[in-house]
Amino acid sequence: MNTLINFLRKLYKYRTVIATMALQEIKDKYLGTLGGVLWSVINPLLIIFVYWLVFSLGLKVRPIGDAPFIVYFCAGLIPWMTFSDTLVANTVVLSKKSYLIKKMVFPTEILPIVNLISNLISHGIMLIIYIAILLHSGISLSLMNLQFMYYLFALCIFSLGLSWLLSAINVFFPDTSVILSVIVNIWFWLTPIVWLIEMLPYKYKNFIKLNPMFYIVDGYRNSFIYHIPFWHNYKQGVYFWLISLLLFVGGALIFRRLRSEFGDIL
């Protein structure tokens, strides 16, 4: 337990470095492009437009309940993109930033957090776009919308634990990043983002609910569309937090234990 506490204290100690690196990460991402940071707005808009074109106009998907398909879809897409982008980037972050690990004493455990925070900025931009979509669709805002912050925090804990674990493993087994890209694609379709869980027979619903991202996606919809409080589904919440905290603690401890070998292998 002392090892984990010291690990977390170190993260807090470098909070200013984390914030600075996160902002620099965003600048570097769009450095040299004509649109610059505007691409962080254009990209999600293009993704939302393509899915709307395919499912609303192409496949003629009907509105879900009182909410148009695009409203239902975006509520799931926004947390999913933050999760998948963070996980994919963090799995290879140590190899991409190997110059920091090899040439100086550097707190490598902050690197996954840097990517997470830079993706949270994009997440905030997508939420602003989503609020505009809600208002355009005639869905009024309420205080219940603020509940998304709980689910965002849950997403961060889950993502960070997995990121520490996978980034450490990828140093020793580089195929991890390739395998992950396949898993993430399958994971997307196993999460009810573009489809309703009610479409499945009852026996399959419980299987889908084992997916931790179901809790997050469903929570965003409950916050923005259905206005259902998070304690309504407390059993699913208990399950999610057991998995997430296990990954968070386990990922942190494994990362810390393997950290001393990163420089030699990279």
ABEGO torsion letter per residue (X at the ends): XAAAAAAAAAAAAAAAAAAAAAAAAAAAAABGBAAEAAAAAAAAAAAAAAAAAAAAAAAGBBBBEABBAAAAAAAAAAAAAAAAAAAAAAAAAAAAAAAAAAABBBBAAAAAAAAAAAAAAAAAAAAAAAAAAAAAAGBBBBAAAAAAAAAAAAAAAAAAAAAAAAAAAAAABAAAAAAAAAAAAAAAAABBAABBAAABBAAAAAAAAABAAAAAAAAAAAAAAAGBBAAABAAAAAAAAAAAAAAAAAAAAAAAAAAAAAAAAX
